[in-house]
Amino acid sequence: MNNQQIWFDRFQFYIKNVSRYLRYMLSGHIVIVFFFMIGWAAYNYQEWLKDVPSDFPIDIIMGIAFAIFLTMGSISSFLKSADQVYLLPLESKLNGYFIRSFVVSFLFQGLILFVVALLLSPTYQAVHDDGVALLYVLFLALVLKAINLCMVFFGGFFQTDSETLFNTVLRFGLSGLAIYSLLLSQWIVLMAIIGSMIFATIVFMLTARKYPLPWERLVAAESQSMDRFYRLANLFTDVPHLQNRVKERKWLPLKSGFTKPEKALDYLLIRTFVRANDYLGMVVRLTLIAAVILLLLPLAYGAIIVAVAFLYLTALQLVPIRSHHDFQLWLDLYPIPDQVRKKAVTGLIFKVLLIQSAVLAVITLIAISWIVAVELIAVCVAFAFLFIRYLLKKFSQA
């Protein structure tokens, strides 16, 4: 079997695997919530564009937004752990394998850049009344994406973790400055940035030839990428491929023990929420997204709808914490009734929703008014209470 056949087999398996889970993720009530939120956001975006000020810093925003997506991502190698042994004899013949991976990665990530340009183009046209410049921005973004992917791949051959971090920060700054220079027609600065990045890419490529293929780093990057997707899919369906990961969270002080035996499961679930499977990170991200929407689109009833929608998403994604320890023996060490376990899970979710409601109410107080903030917290608490009642009923039927 040649490297071309190996790559096509891996790619077909990847597409089949991802599409299988996407069918679960893009079906059911969660899609209705997303479509509702997209429609609401599009309507408010259109209304906001009618009164957008002429001095709105869209150039800076576009530079930062494109820089984020240009810097993110790497080449999807589709490598597996066993390849470090079985494909090692073919290392010198895998150039075509990685070229195909580069092309596929570039197309997928280029599509994301197209979506970013599509989202920002109405604001840019409203401020500058120039749609032609966006085509040049998109073309430049695609060129920069190709350069960034090459720098990430070849830099992985010889860079340490600290050097990789510095490389990422530098690429972020140069990519954003390049987009900003194009929007301001600063051609000399733009050519200097592109020239320096191309020169750095050539240096990286020549230096990488002196080093063997970084199998461990490539396999680890591919494993982490798929693990992120599996964690997302696990919020909608059971994923047997998912590997549980635990983070210590030294920055978050927690009590070292508990005093009452009946609180054993509460103790376990709190630490599971904080340390395992990025439950805490998911709640923080959803809260931040909701807060940004409330700040950018300060509409009274729209704020309440946004808050309830994000509370619903948070609650749905916390439900899998109930089965997090199902296949571990330590739950059987304590004679805890099943009803107590159900209440412990719903109690944790209820507390998280209350904290999230309080944060969004404070944002609403700052962005809109105290009356809307009071209405928002009342509606959110009522929603949290009703959701917990529904969840208890669903657990009882399980």
Secondary structure, DSSP 8 states (H G I E B T S, - for coil): --HHHHHHHHHHHHHHHHHHHHHHHTSSHHHHHHHHHHHHHHHHHHHHHTT--TT--HHHHHHHHHHHHHHS--------TTHHHHSGGGGGG-HHHHHHHHHHHHHHHHHHHHHHHHHHHHHHHHHH--SHHHHHHHHHHHHHHHHHHHHHHHHTTT--HHHHHHHHHHHHHHHHHHHHHHHTT-HHHHHHHHHHHHHHHHHHHHHHTTS---HHHHHHHHHHHHHHHHHHHTTTS--TT----B---TTS---S--S-GGGHHHHHHHHHHHHBTTHHHHHHHHHHHHHHHHHHS--HHHHHHHHHHHHHHHHHHHGGGGGTTTT-GGGGGS---HHHHHHHHHHHHHHHHHHHHHHHHHHHHHHT-HHHHHHHHHHHHHHHHHHHHHHHHHHHH-
